[in-house]
Amino acid sequence: MKKAFLKWIMAVLGVTSVSSCFLYASPHATYEAKGRVTDEEGRSITGIQVGFCASYGETDSLGNKIYYPDGQPVLTDTDGKFSLKVENYSFGGGEGVTIGFIDIDGPDGGGSFQSKFVEQPLVQKKKGKWHDSWDEGDYEVPGMVNVTLEREPQE
């Protein structure tokens, strides 16, 4: 009786594990972008949060798109440079991405700057490992993404 119960439990757990794998699998790919963030005078801005973003058609009270972080963001270095690489769910097979630039430290990184979201094209630099699998390959934003942020208006 005990062996039959253990076999039954193992069978249930095995089926559950396999089925949950299929239920939660999603296409994924690796995405990369590099660039530099400056102010209107061309000075580097340190500490700007840079990350891939997704929009689901929502808008705020002013009619601006609402963006959500998608993956792990990075911060610009002392030269205003960033290198962003994430492995994430598919953004749509290489059509393009939105990159968000958000001042999270206020005046500490050289002033308070307005957030900016820019659309960028993607190119596939490497196909997925297995044909017809969930691995959609490696994509990158071609060239450097150079962004100028505007200062927050003074009150």
DSSP file (Angstrom, degrees, kcal/mol; ACC not computed):
  #  RESIDUE AA STRUCTURE BP1 BP2  ACC     N-H-->O    O-->H-N    N-H-->O    O-->H-N    TCO  KAPPA ALPHA  PHI   PSI    X-CA   Y-CA   Z-CA
    1    1 A M     >        0   0    0      0, 0.0     4,-2.1     0, 0.0     5,-0.1   0.000 360.0 360.0 360.0 -43.9    0.0    0.0    0.0
    2    2 A K  H  >  +     0   0    0      1,-0.2     4,-2.3     2,-0.2     5,-0.2   0.910 360.0  48.9 -63.7 -42.8    2.8    2.4    0.9
    3    3 A K  H  > S+     0   0    0      1,-0.2     4,-2.6     2,-0.2    -1,-0.2   0.898 110.4  51.2 -63.6 -40.8    4.7    1.7   -2.4
    4    4 A A  H  > S+     0   0    0      2,-0.2     4,-2.1     1,-0.2    -1,-0.2   0.903 110.2  49.5 -62.7 -41.3    1.5    2.3   -4.4
    5    5 A F  H  X S+     0   0    0     -4,-2.1     4,-2.6     2,-0.2    -2,-0.2   0.919 111.4  48.7 -64.6 -44.2    0.9    5.6   -2.6
    6    6 A L  H  X S+     0   0    0     -4,-2.3     4,-2.8     2,-0.2     5,-0.2   0.907 111.1  49.9 -63.3 -42.1    4.5    6.7   -3.3
    7    7 A K  H  X S+     0   0    0     -4,-2.6     4,-2.3     2,-0.2    -1,-0.2   0.903 111.5  49.4 -61.4 -39.9    4.3    5.7   -7.0
    8    8 A W  H  X S+     0   0    0     -4,-2.1     4,-2.5     2,-0.2    -2,-0.2   0.933 111.8  47.8 -64.8 -45.6    1.0    7.7   -7.2
    9    9 A I  H  X S+     0   0    0     -4,-2.6     4,-2.9     1,-0.2     5,-0.2   0.926 112.9  48.6 -61.0 -45.7    2.6   10.8   -5.6
   10   10 A M  H  X S+     0   0    0     -4,-2.8     4,-2.6     1,-0.2    -1,-0.2   0.890 110.9  50.6 -63.7 -39.1    5.6   10.6   -7.8
   11   11 A A  H  X S+     0   0    0     -4,-2.3     4,-2.5    -5,-0.2    -1,-0.2   0.928 112.4  46.6 -64.2 -44.2    3.4   10.2  -10.9
   12   12 A V  H  X S+     0   0    0     -4,-2.5     4,-2.6     2,-0.2    -2,-0.2   0.938 114.9  46.1 -63.5 -47.3    1.3   13.3   -9.9
   13   13 A L  H  X S+     0   0    0     -4,-2.9     4,-2.7     2,-0.2    -2,-0.2   0.893 112.6  51.1 -63.7 -39.8    4.4   15.4   -9.1
   14   14 A G  H  X S+     0   0    0     -4,-2.6     4,-2.3    -5,-0.2     5,-0.2   0.930 112.7  44.6 -62.6 -46.3    6.1   14.3  -12.4
   15   15 A V  H  X S+     0   0    0     -4,-2.5     4,-2.9     2,-0.2     5,-0.2   0.906 114.1  50.6 -65.1 -41.5    3.0   15.2  -14.5
   16   16 A T  H  X S+     0   0    0     -4,-2.6     4,-2.6    -5,-0.2     5,-0.2   0.919 110.9  48.7 -62.6 -43.5    2.6   18.5  -12.6
   17   17 A S  H  X S+     0   0    0     -4,-2.7     4,-1.5     2,-0.2    -2,-0.2   0.930 115.1  43.8 -63.7 -44.9    6.3   19.4  -13.1
   18   18 A V  H  X S+     0   0    0     -4,-2.3     4,-1.6     1,-0.2    -2,-0.2   0.934 115.5  47.4 -66.0 -45.8    6.2   18.6  -16.8
   19   19 A S  H  X S+     0   0    0     -4,-2.9     4,-2.2     1,-0.2    -2,-0.2   0.876 109.5  52.9 -67.4 -35.8    2.8   20.3  -17.4
   20   20 A S  H  X S+     0   0    0     -4,-2.6     4,-2.0    -5,-0.2    -1,-0.2   0.857 104.7  57.3 -67.9 -31.5    3.8   23.5  -15.5
   21   21 A C  H  X S+     0   0    0     -4,-1.5     4,-0.7    -5,-0.2    -1,-0.2   0.924 110.7  42.6 -61.1 -43.6    6.9   23.7  -17.6
   22   22 A F  H  < S+     0   0    0     -4,-1.6     3,-0.3     1,-0.2    -2,-0.2   0.857 112.4  54.2 -71.6 -34.1    4.8   23.8  -20.7
   23   23 A L  H  < S+     0   0    0     -4,-2.2    -1,-0.2     1,-0.2    -2,-0.2   0.860 116.5  35.7 -67.8 -34.4    2.3   26.2  -19.2
   24   24 A Y  H  < S+     0   0    0     -4,-2.0    -1,-0.2    -5,-0.1    -2,-0.2   0.391  86.2 116.8-105.6   4.0    4.9   28.8  -18.2
   25   25 A A     <  +     0   0    0     -4,-0.7    -3,-0.0    -3,-0.3    -4,-0.0  -0.467  39.2 175.9 -71.1 143.9    7.3   28.6  -21.2
   26   26 A S        -     0   0    0     -2,-0.1    -2,-0.0     0, 0.0     2,-0.0  -0.984  37.3 -92.2-145.2 152.8    7.6   31.7  -23.2
   27   27 A P        -     0   0    0      0, 0.0    63,-1.6     0, 0.0     2,-0.3  -0.396  50.2-179.1 -61.2 143.4    9.7   32.9  -26.2
   28   28 A H  E     +Ab  89 135A   0    106,-2.4   108,-3.1    61,-0.3   109,-0.3  -0.971  13.1 175.0-144.0 160.7   12.9   34.7  -25.0
   29   29 A A  E     -A   88   0A   0     59,-2.4    59,-2.5    -2,-0.3     2,-0.4  -0.954  33.6-105.5-154.4 166.8   15.8   36.4  -26.6
   30   30 A T  E     -Ab  87 138A   0    107,-2.2   109,-3.3    -2,-0.3     2,-0.4  -0.871  34.0-165.7-101.6 135.2   18.9   38.4  -25.5
   31   31 A Y  E     -Ab  86 139A   0     55,-3.1    55,-2.3    -2,-0.4     2,-0.3  -0.960   5.3-174.2-124.8 138.8   18.8   42.2  -26.1
   32   32 A E  E     +Ab  85 140A   0    107,-1.1   109,-2.3    -2,-0.4     2,-0.3  -0.975   8.4 169.1-133.5 146.8   21.7   44.6  -26.0
   33   33 A A  E     -A   84   0A   0     51,-2.3    51,-3.3    -2,-0.3     2,-0.3  -0.969   7.2-173.0-152.2 142.8   22.1   48.4  -26.3
   34   34 A K  E     +Ab  83 144A   0    109,-0.5   111,-2.9    -2,-0.3     2,-0.3  -0.957  25.0 113.4-132.7 152.3   25.0   50.8  -25.6
   35   35 A G  E     -Ab  82 145A   0     47,-1.9    47,-2.1    -2,-0.3     2,-0.3  -0.979  48.1 -90.3 176.2-161.4   25.2   54.5  -25.6
   36   36 A R  E     -Ab  81 146A   0    109,-1.6   111,-2.6    -2,-0.3     2,-0.5  -0.995  18.3-147.4-145.8 145.0   25.7   57.8  -23.8
   37   37 A V  E     + b   0 147A   0     43,-2.5     8,-2.0    -2,-0.3     2,-0.3  -0.963  25.2 167.0-118.1 128.4   23.5   60.2  -22.0
   38   38 A T  E     -Cb  44 148A   0    109,-2.6   111,-2.8    -2,-0.5     6,-0.2  -0.850  30.9-116.1-132.1 168.1   24.2   64.0  -21.9
   39   39 A D    >   -     0   0    0      4,-2.1     3,-2.0    -2,-0.3   111,-0.1  -0.330  50.8 -83.0 -91.8-176.2   22.6   67.3  -21.0
   40   40 A E  T 3  S+     0   0    0    109,-0.4   110,-0.1     1,-0.3   108,-0.0   0.745 130.7  53.8 -62.5 -23.6   21.8   70.1  -23.5
   41   41 A E  T 3  S-     0   0    0      2,-0.1    -1,-0.3     0, 0.0   107,-0.0   0.402 121.0-106.3 -90.9   2.0   25.3   71.4  -23.2
   42   42 A G  S <  S+     0   0    0     -3,-2.0     2,-0.3     1,-0.3    -2,-0.1   0.553  71.6 144.3  86.7   8.0   26.9   68.0  -24.1
   43   43 A R        -     0   0    0      1,-0.1    -4,-2.1    67,-0.1    -1,-0.3  -0.608  55.2-106.9 -82.3 141.4   28.0   67.2  -20.5
   44   44 A S  B     -C   38   0A   0     -2,-0.3     2,-0.5    -6,-0.2    -6,-0.2  -0.318  27.1-142.8 -62.9 144.9   27.8   63.6  -19.3
   45   45 A I        -     0   0    0     -8,-2.0     3,-0.5    34,-0.1     2,-0.3  -0.965  12.5-153.5-115.6 121.3   25.1   62.7  -16.9
   46   46 A T        +     0   0    0     63,-1.1    31,-0.2    -2,-0.5    32,-0.1  -0.633  70.0  23.2 -88.7 146.4   25.9   60.2  -14.1
   47   47 A G  S    S+     0   0    0     29,-1.9    57,-0.8    -2,-0.3     2,-0.5   0.684  72.3 150.3  78.6  20.0   23.4   58.0  -12.4
   48   48 A I  E     -E  103   0B   0     -3,-0.5    28,-1.6    29,-0.2     2,-0.5  -0.743  46.7-127.0 -83.6 129.9   20.6   57.9  -15.0
   49   49 A Q  E     -EF 102  75B   0     53,-2.9    53,-2.6    -2,-0.5     2,-0.4  -0.657  29.3-171.0 -78.5 126.3   18.7   54.7  -14.9
   50   50 A V  E     +EF 101  74B   0     24,-3.3    24,-2.7    -2,-0.5     2,-0.3  -0.971  17.3 143.2-121.9 130.5   18.5   53.1  -18.4
   51   51 A G  E     -E  100   0B   0     49,-1.8    49,-3.3    -2,-0.4     2,-0.2  -0.995  51.3 -93.9-161.4 158.2   16.4   50.1  -19.2
   52   52 A F  E     -E   99   0B   0     -2,-0.3    18,-2.6    18,-0.3     2,-0.3  -0.511  47.5-163.4 -70.3 144.8   14.2   48.4  -21.8
   53   53 A C  E     -EG  98  69B   0     45,-2.7    45,-0.7    16,-0.2     2,-0.4  -0.902  13.9-149.4-132.6 157.9   10.6   49.2  -21.3
   54   54 A A  E     - G   0  68B   0     14,-2.5    14,-2.8    -2,-0.3     2,-0.4  -0.956   6.0-158.2-125.6 147.7    7.2   47.9  -22.4
   55   55 A S  E     - G   0  67B   0     -2,-0.4    12,-0.1    12,-0.2    10,-0.0  -0.988   7.3-167.6-125.4 136.4    4.0   49.9  -23.1
   56   56 A Y  E     -     0   0B   0     10,-0.5     3,-0.1    -2,-0.4    11,-0.1   0.006  61.0 -88.6-112.8  27.1    0.6   48.2  -23.0
   57   57 A G  E    S+     0   0B   0      1,-0.3     2,-0.2     9,-0.2    10,-0.1   0.501  84.6 137.2  83.5   3.7   -1.4   51.1  -24.5
   58   58 A E  E     -     0   0B   0      8,-0.3     8,-2.3     1,-0.0     2,-0.3  -0.543  33.4-164.3 -82.9 150.7   -2.1   52.8  -21.2
   59   59 A T  E     - G   0  65B   0      6,-0.3     6,-0.2    -2,-0.2     2,-0.1  -0.937  14.8-123.8-131.2 156.1   -1.8   56.6  -20.9
   60   60 A D    >   -     0   0    0      4,-2.5     3,-1.9    -2,-0.3     6,-0.1  -0.194  48.8 -81.0 -85.7-174.0   -1.6   59.0  -17.9
   61   61 A S  T 3  S+     0   0    0      1,-0.3    -1,-0.1     2,-0.1    -2,-0.0   0.692 131.7  52.4 -65.3 -18.3   -3.9   61.9  -17.3
   62   62 A L  T 3  S-     0   0    0      2,-0.1    -1,-0.3     0, 0.0     0, 0.0   0.420 120.9-105.7 -95.3   0.1   -2.0   64.1  -19.8
   63   63 A G  S <  S+     0   0    0     -3,-1.9     2,-0.2     1,-0.3    -2,-0.1   0.537  73.0 141.9  88.6   6.8   -2.2   61.5  -22.5
   64   64 A N        -     0   0    0      1,-0.1    -4,-2.5    -5,-0.0    -1,-0.3  -0.587  58.4-102.7 -81.1 144.1    1.4   60.3  -22.3
   65   65 A K  E     -G   59   0B   0     -2,-0.2     2,-0.5    -6,-0.2    -6,-0.3  -0.329  30.1-132.8 -60.5 144.0    2.2   56.6  -22.7
   66   66 A I  E     -     0   0B   0     -8,-2.3   -10,-0.5    -6,-0.1     2,-0.3  -0.897  23.2-161.1 -99.8 129.7    2.9   54.7  -19.5
   67   67 A Y  E     -G   55   0B   0     -2,-0.5   -12,-0.2   -12,-0.1   -14,-0.0  -0.846   5.3-156.4-112.9 148.3    6.0   52.5  -19.7
   68   68 A Y  E     -G   54   0B   0    -14,-2.8   -14,-2.5    -2,-0.3    -2,-0.0  -0.961  29.2-104.9-121.7 139.5    6.9   49.6  -17.5
   69   69 A P  E     -G   53   0B   0      0, 0.0     2,-0.4     0, 0.0   -16,-0.2  -0.343  30.7-166.5 -60.8 142.9   10.5   48.3  -16.9
   70   70 A D        -     0   0    0    -18,-2.6   -18,-0.3    18,-0.0     2,-0.2  -0.815  59.3 -11.2-134.7  92.6   11.2   45.1  -18.7
   71   71 A G  S    S-     0   0    0     -2,-0.4    15,-0.1   -20,-0.1    17,-0.1  -0.569 105.7 -38.2 107.8-177.8   14.4   43.4  -17.4
   72   72 A Q        -     0   0    0     -2,-0.2    13,-0.2    13,-0.1   -20,-0.1  -0.738  59.6-144.4 -88.2 118.2   17.1   44.7  -15.2
   73   73 A P        -     0   0    0      0, 0.0     2,-0.3     0, 0.0   -22,-0.2  -0.290  10.2-149.7 -75.4 166.8   18.0   48.4  -15.7
   74   74 A V  E     -F   50   0B   0    -24,-2.7   -24,-3.3   -26,-0.1     2,-0.4  -0.800  11.8-119.9-126.6 170.3   21.6   49.8  -15.4
   75   75 A L  E     -F   49   0B   0     -2,-0.3   -26,-0.2   -26,-0.2     8,-0.2  -0.884  28.5-109.4-112.6 147.0   23.0   53.2  -14.4
   76   76 A T        -     0   0    0    -28,-1.6   -29,-1.9    -2,-0.4     6,-0.2  -0.449  35.8-129.9 -70.0 147.6   25.1   55.5  -16.5
   77   77 A D    >   -     0   0    0      4,-2.3     3,-2.1   -31,-0.2   -29,-0.2  -0.082  40.2 -76.0 -86.3-169.2   28.7   55.8  -15.4
   78   78 A T  T 3  S+     0   0    0      1,-0.3   -32,-0.1     2,-0.1   -34,-0.1   0.711 134.5  51.4 -66.0 -19.7   30.8   59.0  -14.8
   79   79 A D  T 3  S-     0   0    0      2,-0.1    -1,-0.3   -34,-0.1   -34,-0.1   0.325 119.5-110.3 -94.6   6.4   31.1   59.5  -18.6
   80   80 A G  S <  S+     0   0    0     -3,-2.1   -43,-2.5     1,-0.3     2,-0.2   0.564  73.9 140.4  77.4   8.2   27.3   59.1  -19.1
   81   81 A K  E     -A   36   0A   0    -45,-0.2    -4,-2.3    -5,-0.0     2,-0.3  -0.500  29.2-174.9 -87.9 154.0   27.8   55.8  -20.8
   82   82 A F  E     -A   35   0A   0    -47,-2.1   -47,-1.9    -6,-0.2     2,-0.4  -0.985  16.8-162.9-142.9 153.7   25.7   52.7  -20.4
   83   83 A S  E     -A   34   0A   0     -2,-0.3     2,-0.5   -49,-0.2   -49,-0.2  -0.938  17.6-171.0-137.7 113.0   25.8   49.1  -21.6
   84   84 A L  E     +A   33   0A   0    -51,-3.3   -51,-2.3    -2,-0.4     2,-0.4  -0.906  12.1 164.9-113.6 127.3   22.5   47.2  -21.3
   85   85 A K  E     +A   32   0A   0     -2,-0.5     2,-0.4   -53,-0.2   -53,-0.2  -0.959   6.5 166.1-143.6 123.7   22.1   43.5  -21.8
   86   86 A V  E     -A   31   0A   0    -55,-2.3   -55,-3.1    -2,-0.4     2,-0.6  -0.987  30.1-146.0-136.1 147.0   19.1   41.5  -20.8
   87   87 A E  E     +A   30   0A   0     -2,-0.4     2,-0.3   -57,-0.2   -57,-0.2  -0.971  49.0 139.2-106.3 121.8   17.7   38.0  -21.5
   88   88 A N  E     -A   29   0A   0    -59,-2.5   -59,-2.4    -2,-0.6     3,-0.1  -0.850  55.0 -57.0-150.6 178.2   14.0   38.4  -21.4
   89   89 A Y  E    S-A   28   0A   0     -2,-0.3   -61,-0.3   -61,-0.2    -1,-0.1  -0.260  77.4 -76.8 -60.2 157.9   10.7   37.5  -22.9
   90   90 A S        -     0   0    0    -63,-1.6    -1,-0.1     1,-0.2   -62,-0.0  -0.340  30.1-157.0 -64.9 133.9   10.4   38.4  -26.6
   91   91 A F  S    S-     0   0    0     -3,-0.1    -1,-0.2    -2,-0.1     5,-0.1   0.465  74.4 -63.1 -84.4  -4.0    9.8   42.0  -27.5
   92   92 A G  S    S-     0   0    0      3,-0.1     3,-0.5     2,-0.0    -2,-0.0   0.679  81.4 -66.0 126.6  33.8    8.4   41.0  -30.8
   93   93 A G  S    S-     0   0    0      1,-0.2    31,-0.1     2,-0.1    -3,-0.0   0.822 100.3 -47.5  68.2  33.7   10.9   39.2  -33.0
   94   94 A G  S    S+     0   0    0      2,-0.1    28,-0.6    29,-0.1    -1,-0.2   0.633  97.9 124.5  89.8  13.1   13.3   42.0  -33.7
   95   95 A E  S    S-     0   0    0     -3,-0.5    27,-0.5     1,-0.3     2,-0.3   0.942  77.6 -70.0 -72.6 -46.7   11.0   44.8  -34.7
   96   96 A G  E     - H   0 121B   0     25,-0.2     2,-0.3    -5,-0.1    -1,-0.3  -0.927  40.4-129.6 167.8 170.5   12.2   47.3  -32.1
   97   97 A V  E     - H   0 120B   0     23,-2.8    23,-3.2    -2,-0.3     2,-0.5  -0.914  15.0-125.6-138.1 163.2   12.4   48.3  -28.5
   98   98 A T  E     -EH  53 119B   0    -45,-0.7   -45,-2.7    -2,-0.3     2,-0.5  -0.960  22.0-159.9-109.8 131.2   11.7   51.2  -26.2
   99   99 A I  E     -EH  52 118B   0     19,-2.7    19,-2.4    -2,-0.5     2,-0.4  -0.949   7.9-150.1-112.4 129.9   14.6   52.3  -24.0
  100  100 A G  E     -EH  51 117B   0    -49,-3.3   -49,-1.8    -2,-0.5     2,-0.5  -0.797   7.7-164.2-102.2 141.7   13.7   54.4  -20.9
  101  101 A F  E     +EH  50 116B   0     15,-2.7    15,-2.1    -2,-0.4     2,-0.4  -0.976  17.3 175.3-124.8 113.2   16.1   57.1  -19.4
  102  102 A I  E     -E   49   0B   0    -53,-2.6   -53,-2.9    -2,-0.5     2,-0.9  -0.977  30.6-136.3-129.3 128.2   15.0   58.1  -15.8
  103  103 A D  E     +E   48   0B   0     10,-0.4   -55,-0.2    -2,-0.4     3,-0.1  -0.721  31.7 167.0 -80.7 106.1   16.8   60.4  -13.4
  104  104 A I        +     0   0    0     -2,-0.9    -1,-0.2   -57,-0.8   -56,-0.1   0.540  68.5  53.1-100.6  -7.5   16.5   58.5  -10.1
  105  105 A D  S >  S-     0   0    0    -58,-0.3     3,-1.6     1,-0.3    -1,-0.1   0.352  88.2-150.8-109.8   7.0   19.0   60.5   -8.1
  106  106 A G  G >  S-     0   0    0      1,-0.3     3,-0.9     2,-0.1     5,-0.4  -0.348  71.2  -7.2  62.3-136.3   17.6   64.0   -8.6
  107  107 A P  G >  S+     0   0    0      0, 0.0     3,-1.4     0, 0.0     4,-0.5   0.590 115.4  86.5 -72.3  -9.3   20.3   66.8   -8.5
  108  108 A D  G <  S+     0   0    0     -3,-1.6    -2,-0.1     1,-0.3     4,-0.1   0.779  85.4  52.4 -65.4 -27.9   23.1   64.5   -7.3
  109  109 A G  G <  S-     0   0    0     -3,-0.9   -63,-1.1     2,-0.3    -1,-0.3   0.130 140.9 -63.0 -96.7  21.8   24.1   63.4  -10.8
  110  110 A G  S <  S-     0   0    0     -3,-1.4     2,-0.2   -65,-0.1    -2,-0.2   0.525 104.9 -32.3 112.8   9.3   24.5   66.8  -12.3
  111  111 A G  S    S-     0   0    0     -4,-0.5     2,-0.5    -5,-0.4    -2,-0.3  -0.641  78.8 -66.0 133.3 169.8   21.0   68.2  -12.0
  112  112 A S        -     0   0    0     -2,-0.2    40,-3.0    40,-0.2     2,-0.3  -0.836  54.0-169.0 -95.1 126.7   17.4   67.0  -12.2
  113  113 A F  B     -I  151   0C   0     -2,-0.5   -10,-0.4    38,-0.3    38,-0.2  -0.865  22.4-112.2-122.0 150.1   16.4   65.8  -15.6
  114  114 A Q        -     0   0    0     36,-3.0    36,-0.2    -2,-0.3     2,-0.0  -0.492  39.7-106.7 -75.2 145.2   13.2   64.9  -17.3
  115  115 A S        -     0   0    0     -2,-0.2     2,-0.3   -12,-0.1   -13,-0.2  -0.348  36.2-164.9 -68.1 153.2   12.5   61.2  -18.2
  116  116 A K  E     -H  101   0B   0    -15,-2.1   -15,-2.7    33,-0.0     2,-0.4  -0.998  12.2-163.0-143.8 141.0   12.8   60.2  -21.8
  117  117 A F  E     -H  100   0B   0     -2,-0.3     2,-0.4   -17,-0.2   -17,-0.2  -0.992  14.0-171.6-125.9 124.1   11.6   57.1  -23.7
  118  118 A V  E     -H   99   0B   0    -19,-2.4   -19,-2.7    -2,-0.4     2,-0.4  -0.943  19.6-133.2-122.6 137.9   13.1   56.4  -27.2
  119  119 A E  E     -H   98   0B   0     -2,-0.4   -21,-0.2   -21,-0.2   -23,-0.0  -0.704  28.9-175.1 -84.5 135.3   12.1   53.8  -29.8
  120  120 A Q  E     -H   97   0B   0    -23,-3.2   -23,-2.8    -2,-0.4     2,-0.1  -0.987  22.1-121.2-134.0 142.7   15.0   52.0  -31.3
  121  121 A P  E     -H   96   0B   0      0, 0.0     2,-0.4     0, 0.0   -25,-0.2  -0.368  25.4-142.6 -74.5 161.8   15.3   49.4  -34.1
  122  122 A L        -     0   0    0    -28,-0.6     2,-0.4   -27,-0.5    19,-0.2  -0.947   9.7-163.0-123.1 146.9   16.7   46.0  -33.4
  123  123 A V  E     -D  140   0A   0     17,-2.4    17,-2.3    -2,-0.4     2,-0.6  -0.984  25.0-121.6-124.7 143.0   18.9   43.8  -35.6
  124  124 A Q  E     +D  139   0A   0     -2,-0.4    15,-0.3    15,-0.2     3,-0.1  -0.722  28.9 176.1 -84.1 124.0   19.4   40.1  -35.0
  125  125 A K  E    S+     0   0A   0     13,-2.3     2,-0.3    -2,-0.6    14,-0.2   0.601  70.2  18.6-101.4 -14.6   23.1   39.3  -34.5
  126  126 A K  E    S-D  138   0A   0     12,-1.5    12,-2.6    10,-0.1    -1,-0.3  -0.947  74.5-127.1-156.9 134.3   22.7   35.6  -33.8
  127  127 A K        -     0   0    0     -2,-0.3    10,-0.3    10,-0.2     9,-0.1  -0.337  45.5 -82.8 -74.4 162.1   19.9   33.1  -34.4
  128  128 A G        -     0   0    0      8,-0.2    -1,-0.1     7,-0.2     8,-0.1  -0.150  38.1-113.5 -61.5 160.9   18.6   30.9  -31.6
  129  129 A K  S    S+     0   0    0      1,-0.1     2,-0.4    -3,-0.1    -1,-0.1   0.846  98.8  36.9 -68.2 -36.0   20.4   27.8  -30.6
  130  130 A W  S >  S-     0   0    0      5,-0.2     3,-1.4     0, 0.0     5,-0.2  -0.968  88.9-113.0-124.8 134.0   17.7   25.3  -31.7
  131  131 A H  T 3  S+     0   0    0     -2,-0.4     3,-0.1     1,-0.3     5,-0.0  -0.376 100.4   6.0 -61.7 136.5   15.5   25.6  -34.7
  132  132 A D  T 3  S+     0   0    0      1,-0.2    -1,-0.3     3,-0.1     2,-0.2   0.790 103.2 126.4  59.1  32.9   11.8   26.2  -33.8
  133  133 A S  S <  S-     0   0    0     -3,-1.4    -1,-0.2     2,-0.3    -5,-0.1  -0.486  78.9 -98.9-106.8-177.2   12.5   26.5  -30.1
  134  134 A W  S    S+     0   0    0     -2,-0.2  -106,-2.4  -107,-0.1     2,-0.8   0.668  97.6  97.2 -75.0 -16.8   11.7   29.2  -27.6
  135  135 A D  E     -b   28   0A   0   -108,-0.2    -2,-0.3     1,-0.2    -5,-0.2  -0.647  50.9-178.7 -77.8 109.7   15.2   30.7  -28.0
  136  136 A E  E     -     0   0A   0   -108,-3.1    -8,-0.2    -2,-0.8  -107,-0.2   0.412  39.1-120.8 -93.0   2.1   14.7   33.5  -30.5
  137  137 A G  E     -     0   0A   0   -109,-0.3  -107,-2.2   -10,-0.3     2,-0.4  -0.512  39.6 -41.8 101.0-165.2   18.4   34.5  -30.6
  138  138 A D  E     -bD  30 126A   0    -12,-2.6   -13,-2.3  -109,-0.2   -12,-1.5  -0.913  50.3-176.1-113.5 133.5   20.4   37.6  -29.8
  139  139 A Y  E     -bD  31 124A   0   -109,-3.3  -107,-1.1    -2,-0.4     2,-0.3  -0.900   1.0-173.1-125.0 153.8   19.4   41.1  -30.8
  140  140 A E  E     -bD  32 123A   0    -17,-2.3   -17,-2.4    -2,-0.3  -107,-0.2  -0.992  32.2-114.4-144.0 154.2   21.1   44.5  -30.5
  141  141 A V  E     -     0   0A   0   -109,-2.3  -107,-0.3    -2,-0.3   -19,-0.2  -0.791  49.3-116.4 -80.5 122.6   20.3   48.1  -31.1
  142  142 A P  E    S-     0   0A   0      0, 0.0    -1,-0.0     0, 0.0  -108,-0.0  -0.359  70.8 -13.0 -67.4 139.8   22.7   49.0  -33.9
  143  143 A G  E    S-     0   0A   0     -2,-0.1  -109,-0.5     2,-0.1     2,-0.4  -0.152 106.3 -36.4  70.5-166.0   25.3   51.6  -33.1
  144  144 A M  E     -b   34   0A   0   -111,-0.1     2,-0.9  -109,-0.0  -109,-0.3  -0.753  47.9-137.1 -95.9 139.6   25.4   53.9  -30.1
  145  145 A V  E     -b   35   0A   0   -111,-2.9  -109,-1.6    -2,-0.4     2,-0.6  -0.851  25.0-172.3 -95.0 103.5   22.2   55.3  -28.6
  146  146 A N  E     -b   36   0A   0     -2,-0.9     2,-0.4  -111,-0.2  -109,-0.2  -0.883   6.2-177.2-102.7 120.2   23.1   58.9  -27.8
  147  147 A V  E     -b   37   0A   0   -111,-2.6  -109,-2.6    -2,-0.6     2,-0.5  -0.943  18.1-154.2-124.1 136.8   20.4   60.7  -25.8
  148  148 A T  E     -b   38   0A   0     -2,-0.4     2,-0.4  -111,-0.2  -109,-0.2  -0.946  15.2-155.3-108.0 124.9   20.2   64.2  -24.6
  149  149 A L        -     0   0    0   -111,-2.8  -109,-0.4    -2,-0.5     2,-0.3  -0.808  10.0-133.5-101.1 142.0   18.0   64.8  -21.5
  150  150 A E        -     0   0    0     -2,-0.4   -36,-3.0   -36,-0.2     2,-0.1  -0.665  26.9-108.0 -90.1 146.2   16.4   68.1  -20.8
  151  151 A R  B     -I  113   0C   0     -2,-0.3   -38,-0.3   -38,-0.2    -1,-0.1  -0.390  36.8-101.2 -70.4 149.6   16.6   69.7  -17.3
  152  152 A E        -     0   0    0    -40,-3.0   -40,-0.2     1,-0.1    -1,-0.1  -0.473  50.6 -96.0 -64.6 140.4   13.5   69.7  -15.1
  153  153 A P        -     0   0    0      0, 0.0     2,-0.2     0, 0.0    -1,-0.1  -0.337  39.7-115.4 -59.6 139.4   11.9   73.2  -15.2
  154  154 A Q              0   0    0      1,-0.1    -3,-0.0    -3,-0.1     0, 0.0  -0.565 360.0 360.0 -76.4 138.9   13.0   75.4  -12.3
  155  155 A E              0   0    0     -2,-0.2    -1,-0.1     0, 0.0     0, 0.0   0.447 360.0 360.0 -93.9 360.0   10.2   76.4   -9.9
